[in-house]
Amino acid sequence: MTIEVSVVLPAYNEEATIEGTIETTLDTLGSFLPEDSFEVIVAEDGCADRTPEIAARFAGRDHRVRHVHSDERLGRGGALVRAFREADGETLVYFDTDLATDMRHLEELVQSVRTGEYDVATGSRWMPGEVAERPRKRGVPSRGFNTLTRTMLGSDVRDHQCGFKAFDREALFSLLDDVEDQHWFWDTEVLVRAQRQGYRINEFPVRWTPKGDTKVDLVRDVFGMGSQILRCWYEFSVKPRATPRATMAAGTLLVAVAVLLMTSYIDFEQVLAEMAQADPTYVVAAAVVYLLSWPLRGARYHDILAELGYHEKVGFLTGAVFISQTGNLVFPARLGDGVRAYIVKARRGIPYPSGFASLAVERVFDLLTITVLAGSVLLGLAATGLSDPTGFGAVEGDFAQSGRQAFTVAAFVGVATLCAVSLILVSARAETNLVRRGVRRLSSDSYADYVAGVIERFVGDVQQVAGDGRAFARIGASSLAIWSLDVLTALLVFAAFDVTLSPVVLVSVGFFAVSVGNLAKVLPLTPGGIGLYEGAFSLIFVALTPLSYPVVIGAAVVDHAVKNLVTLAGGVVSTLLLNVSLTTAVEESRDVTPDASKTDD
């Protein structure tokens, strides 16, 4: 007879109850379904007890029972999905193996989907008609979670987490590709997505009695599920509206509003007056110094590609970097980042995956270098033991005190940065997966796995070159030189404004301000980070030095303008020499992602 109903029992360390649960399930199904029209699948989820042995033994003596084994923990959702994909039935059912839900409800659960009346059925402990005997430590978090889910995700279901559900096979499989959670939030996400897709859902009251201690960690897992609600809310409500054009418009509007607000307490006539008095000789010198950093960028990109097995001329790669950075200046949401992958693919045949990987490695070294520079300089300054390390000896009152406090905070950030970088480098060189091991100590839900995956990719990018000590040192040294020239450019601009500040303070705060300004540019709110860089740069100098805001803002604007003009000039020349249309490159690379391009040869 054809299997019509597949019941999955998610099992994690259930040696004490699994055999009785299987027998009860078979007896209950047999009371209302034809013989041999159903199967029971034990989805054993990386158990550390005798559950696998018991399930395998039972499956060996009863053809209606199957055992799906996993050597590692998949999470409840992951174990269910794996078992459902191996199931034969058109009606797919699961319930918790502790049988907390009264099995007299199983027939209603199965038949409401099997008959075609509903696409999804779920028991509810919070609907009128039955009583759920829930202790306060379970009931309060459950009500809070369900209320939050209903409010933020627009769900009509009263009880999302009741482990007693049935699905039409076609309906469930149409949803699975979009479901991201693999642990406790899985069934909530399935229910929410089913409602959004218009599937018919039968929620009915069940008698539920808690059995033993819950496997849900009321701190770790509740926090994890709360973060999953935020993820889904972002995906459903924010992401569809967060197009590159909308992002650019919102970012530009924010910058414009910020500028308008600043006019109430900043005299921009003074700023313009300070800019007009700047010595053009130093400004030109700043442009020359910044231009010198670009061949170094090309050489660094050459070394990164060489580690991936591709050897190209530094001149060509410098032009590719120029064009991609120009794309970031002209287009929103850092669309220029994908341009470089397109250029090396179109002009040199380097596959898209390698192009994106090389770009990721470069970004990692940029971030590492920026944070190490800022952290090291401020940490070194704080560790000198000077009686007045901030250079504010001549400044009286609250301003000097706030400056010292800012330096103390910055030194702490420097220590934290250096520690983080050290851990990243150790993880990159280690054979064991230190990142995922550490994250799983805090949480085991899919959101934690997602965070661990992001960090792993970050570490993996470093590992691309960390395996070769010479390459790592060479790329690190070139990154250091590139960003040192970036800082020197800013210092020459300050020299143009004839500031009276101790060299120690000017250099140290300059490193910090340029680093924070460039980190702010990572946010894809405005083309080229215009406004973001100037704002972050100015805040650092105003907070940490006695310089007046007209001088600081004027220097920030000139510094960023010099860098952007050099970038634009180099980009225009490079597009002509390489015969590349920037608009075409952006359009061609817009829909290409590293994952989507894996089949590219």
N, C-alpha and C positions, 0 to 999 in steps of 0.2 A: 504493500500500500504506500502511496505517496505521503511523504512527511508534510503535514500542514502547519504544525505548530512547533517552534523551537523555543525551549525555555533555557535561559542561560543563568547559571548560578555563579556570581562573582565570588571567588573564594581566596581569602588571604589568611593563612594560619587558622584554619577551621577544623583541625583534627578532632576536636571534641564533639562537633555537631554535624559535620558534613554528611556522614553516612545516614543519620536519621533524617536530614533535610532531603536527601535524594529519594529515600523511600517514601517520605510524605508527599513529595512532589509527584512521583510516579503514581501513587495511589489516587491523589486528588485529580490529576489529569485523566486517569483512566475512568473516573466516575462520570465524566461528561463528554469524553472524546472517544472516537472509534479506536480500537486496538491498532497499534503500530502506525497511528497517524501523527504521533508526536515523538519528540526526542528531548533529552535533558543533557545539557552541555555544562560541565564543570570548568569554568574559566579560572584556572589556578594561576594566581598572580605572583610568581616568584616567592612561594612560601618557604619558610625556614623550619617547618615542622613536618608531620607525617601526612599532611593533606594530599600531596601528590601520590603517595603510595596507596592511600585509601581510595582516591578517585580512580586511579588506574586499575586497581583490583575490582572495583565495582563495575567499571566499563568492560572489563574482561569477561564478566559473567552475565551481563545484561546488555543486549544489543541496542536497547533504547537509550543507553547512557554513553556519552562520549567525554573524553578528558582532553582539554586543550592546555598544554603545559607551557610555562614561560620560565626561563632561567633567571630573568631579572624582573624587577618590579616595574610594571607598566602603568600603575595607577588604576583606579577602578574603571574610569572611562576607557582607558587604553585596553584593558583586559576585555571589557564588554565589546568594544569595536572589533577586536581580533576574533572573538568567538562568534559574533554576529556574521562576520564575513565568511566564516566556515560553516555556518548553519544552513540547513536545507529548507526550513519552513518559510512559508509566505507570511506567517504571523510570528513576530519575534517578541519574546517576553523575557523580562528579568525581574527578580526580586531578591532582597537580602537573604542570605543564608541563615540568619538567626531566626527567621520566620516570625519576626515581630508583628507583621501584618497577618491577621487571621486568614487562614487558607480558604475559608468558606467564600472569600471574595474572588478567588482565582477564576472561577467560571465566568463571572461578570467581566472581569478584566480581559480574558481571552476572547470571549464571544463578541464583545462590543467591537473588536477589530476584525475578528475572523469572519463575521457576517457581512463586513463591508460598510457597516453603519458609521464607523469612525475610522480615522487614520491613526490616531494615537489615543491611548487610554492610560489614566494614571490615578492611583489611589490618593486620597486626601485625608490628612489628619485634622484639618482645620475647617472642614465643611460641616454644617449642621446634619445630624442624623446618626453619628457615631461618636464615641468618646475616646480620645487619645489620652492615655494615662501617662502624661509627660512630666518628669521632674522639672523644677524651675530652671536648673542649670542647662537643660536642653530646650525647654519651651521658650524662654525669653530670647535666646539667640536665634531660634528658628523663626519666631514671629518677626523679629527685626530683619532678618535676612529676606524673608518673603515680602515684607512690606517694602523694603528697599528695591527689590527686584521688580515688583509691580509698579512702583513709582517711576524708577529710572528707565526701565526697559519696556514699559507699556504692556506688561503681561496681565492677562485676565485670570491666570491660574492662582489658586489660593496657596497650594502647597507644592513647591517645585522639587523638593528634595526627598519626597517619600520614595523609598526604594521598592516600588511596586508598579511597573509600567509595561505596556505592550505597544508594539508599532507594526504598522503595515510595512512590509519589507521595502517596497518601492518608495514609499514616503520617507522612511528612515534613511535609505541609501542616497536619496536626493539631497539630504541635509548634511551627511557626514563629512563631505569634503570641506565644508565651511566651518565645522565645529573645531575649535582650536584647543579647548581644554581636554585633558586626558585624565583628570582625577575627579574630585568630588563635585565640581561645578558642571561636569559633562551633561548630566541629565537636565539641569536647569537650562543650559545653553540650547540643548535639543528642543526643549519645550518652547522656549522663546522664539527660536528660528522657525519652528513648525507653525506657530501662530502668525508670524510675519509672512510666511508662505501661503497662508490661507487654509492649512490643513484642519480637518475637523477633530476636535479634542474632546474626549469624554473624561471629565474629572468627577469622581464619585467618592462619597465618604466611606472610610474603612475603619474597622476596629483595629487599633494598633497598641501593642503593649511592649515597652522597651525590654530587651533581653540583655543582661550583662552590661559591661562598660562599652561606650561608644568608641569606635576607632577614629572618630573625628577629633583632632586637636583643637580645642575651643579657642586657642590663641593663634596658633600657626595657620590652621586651615580656614578659620573664619576670616582672618585677615587676608588670606590668599583668595578666598571666594569674593571678598569685598573688592579686591583689586580686579577680579574678573568681571564683576558688574561694571566697573569703570571702563574696562577694556571694551566690553560690548556696547556700552553707552557711547563711547567714542566712535566705534565702528558704525553704529546705526545712526547716530545723530550729528556727529561732527565731521567725520571723514568724508562723507559724500559732498559736503559743502566746502571742504578744505582743498579746493583745486589750486594749482599754481597761481592762476590769475587772482583768485580770491585771497590767497595768502599774501601775494604781493600788494594787493590793494589794501588789505588790513594792516600789513606792516608799514606801508607808506603812510596810511592814515594815522597810525600810532606815532610815527616819527613826526608827522606834521603837527599833530596835537601837542606832542611834547615840546616842539619848537615854539608853538604859540603860547603854551603855558610858561615856557622859559622867558619869553619876552616880558612877563610881568615882574621878573626879578633879575633879568640879565639885560644889560644895556649893549645891544649888538652894534651900536654905533662905536662904542669903545673897542669891541672885538675887531671891527673892520679897520678902525684907526690903528690898532696894534699890527694887524696884518699888512697894512699899507707901509708901515715903518720897518718891516722885516728886511734884512740885508739880502738882496737877491743873489749875492755871491755864494752865501751859505746854502741857499735854496737850490741853486744849480749844482753845488757840490753834493748835496743830499740826493739829487736825482742821479748823478753819476754813480755814487756809491750804491744806490738801489739797483741801478742797471747792472752793476757788476755781479749781483747775486743771481742773475738769471742763467748765465752759463753754468753756475754751480747747480742750479735746479735741473738743468739738462743733464749734467754729469751724474747727479744723484739718480735721476730716472733711468739713465743708462745702466748704472750698477744694479738697480732693482730688477730691470728687465733681464739683465745678464743672469741673475740668480734664477730666473724663470726659464732660462734657455734661449733668450732672444738677444741678439747683438746688433744694435743700430748705432748710427753716428750721433754724436752729442749735438751737433748743429740741428739736425732734424728734430730730435727730441726736445731741444730747447724751444723750437718753434711750436711744437705740439703743446708744450706747457703754456707758452704765451697765449695760444689760441684758446685753450680751455679756460684759462683764468680770465681772458677777455670775455668769454661766454658768461662767466659768473658775474661779471660787471654789467653786462647788457641785459641778461635774462634773469627772471626771478627763480627762487627755489633751487639755486645752485645747479641749474640745468647744464652749466658748462662742464660739470664734472664728467658727464657721460660723453662729452665731445671728444676728449682725448682718446677714449677707447675706440670711438668711431674713426678718428684720424689714423691711429696706428693699425687698425683693421683695414681701412680703405687704402692706405698708402704703402703699408708694409706687410699686410696679410697676417698680422698678429691676432689670434682669435679673441673674441670678446671676453671670454672668461679670464684670459691672461691679462687683457687690458684693464678689466675691473680689479683684478687681484693686485696688479702693480699700483693702481691708484689707491687702493685700500692700504697697502703697505706704506706708501708715501704719506698718506694722511696720519697713519699711526705714528710714524717718525716725527711728523710735524707736531702732533699733540704731545708726544713724549718730550720733544726738545723744548717746546714752549713752556710746558709745566716745569721741567727740570731747571730751565734757565731762571724762571721767576722764583721758584722755590729755593734754588741754591743761592741766588743773590741775596734774597731777603733773609734766609737762614744764616748765611755767612755774616751779614751785617749785624743781625741780632746777637750772634755768637761772639762778636769781637770784644765784647765787654766794655765798649766805650761808655762813658758816663752820659753821653747824649748822642746815641746812634742815629737819631732822626735828623740831626743837623738843625734843630729848632731852638738852639741855645739863645738866639737873639729874639725869639718870639715869646711873648708873655701870654699868660692867661689860658683860657679854655682851648684856644686853637692849638697851642703847643701840646697840651695834655691829650687832645683828641688825636694829634699826629702820632704821639708815642703809642697810644692804644691801638691805632690802626696798624702800626708797625708790628706790635705784639701779635695781633690777629693774623697779619700777613706771614709772620714767622711760623705760626702754628700751621697755617695752610701749607707753607713750604715743607714742613716736617711731614705732614700727611701726604703731600704729593710725592715726596721722595720715597716714602714707605710704599705707596701704591705702585710707583714705577718699579721699585725693587721686587715686589711681589709678582708683577706682570712678567718681568724678565726671568725670575726664577721659574714661574709656571711655564713660560715659553720654552725653557731648556729642560724641563722635567719630563720624564716619560709617563708619569701618572697624571690623571686628570684632576689637578688640584682645585681648579675653579669649580667644577660641578660637585666635587666632594664637599667643598666648603659651603656652597649655596644650599645643597641638600640637607646640611645640618640645620639650616634655618627653616627650610620649607621644602615640601616634596610635591607641591601642586604644579600644574602646567605653566602657571605664570612664572614661578621660580625657575622652571626649566627654560622658559623663554629668555629670562634675564641671564641665566647661565650660558645659553647659546650665544647671546650677544657678546658677552665677555669672552667666550671661547673663540668667537670669530676674531675679536680684537687681538687676543693672545696669539691665535693662529696666524694672523697677518705678520706679527713680529717674528713668529717661528719660521716664516718663509726665508728670512735671512739670518735668524739667530743660529741656525745650524752651521753656518760658515762664519767663524770668528772674525776673519779678516773683512769679509763683506759687511758684517754688522758694524765693525769699527769704522770702516770707510764711509758707509751710509750715515752712521751717526755723526761722524766728524763733519761731513758735508752739510748735514742738517744744522749742526751747531754753527757752522760758518754762515749759512744762509740767514738764519734768524739773528745772528750777531750783526750782520750787515743791515738787516731790517731795523734793529734797534739803533745802530749807528746813524741811519738815515734820520730817525726821529731826533737824535741828539744834535745833529747838524742843523735841523730845523729850529730847535730851541736856541742854538747858537745864533741863528739869524734874528731871534727876538731879543738877543743880548740880555739873557736872564742872569741874575746874580744869585747863584745857588752853588753850594759846595759840590765839587766833582763827584764825590762819593755818593751823595744823595741823588744828584742828577742821573748818574749811571744806574744806580740800583732801582730808583723809582721808574726810570725810563724802561728798564728791562721788564719790570712788573706791569707797567701801563701798556706797553706794546703787546705783551703776552695776553693780558686780559682783553685788550681790544680785539686781538685776532681770534681769541676764543669766542667772543661775542659775535663775530662774523660768521661763526658756524651756523647760527640760527638763520634759516632761509626766509627771513622776513622782508628784506629789501635787497635789490640787486647790488652785489658787491659789498653788502653789509654797510652801505652808506648810512650814516646816522648812528648805527650801533657801535661802530669802531670809535667814532668821535666821542660818543657819550661815555663809553666805558673808559676810554683813555683819559678824558677830562676829569671824571669822577676820581680816578686814582690820584692824579696830580693835585687836584684841589684838596683831597683828603689828607695827602701825605706831605705836602710842601706848603710853604707860605706864599707861593706864587698867586697872583690875582687871577680871577677867572677869565678876564678878557685875554690875557696872555696865554693861558692854558688852552682855552677853546680855540683861539686863533692858531696856535701851534698844532693842535690836533687836526684842524681843518686843512692846514697847509701840508702837514705830514701825510695825511690820507690822500689828498689831492695829488701830491707828487707821485706817490706810489701808484695811484690809479691811472694817471696820465702816462707814466712809463709803461705800465701794463697795456694800456690801450694802443700806444704807439707800437710797441713790440708785437701786439696781436695783429694790428693792421698790416705791418710789414710781413709777418709770418703767413698770413692768409694769402697775400700776393705771391710770396715766394713758393709756397706749397700748393697754390691754386686750390684753396679750400673755401667753400661758402659757409660762413658761420651759421647762417640760418638753416641751410640744408643739414649741416652737421648736427645741430640741435634737434631738428625734426627727425632725423634718422636715428638718433640715439635716445630719443625721448621714451620709446616703448621697449628699449632693450635693457634687460636686467641681467645680472650675473647668472641667476638660476635659469632664466629663460633661454640663455644662450649657451647652455652646456653642450648642446648637440652640435654647435658650430665647429667646423674643422679648420 
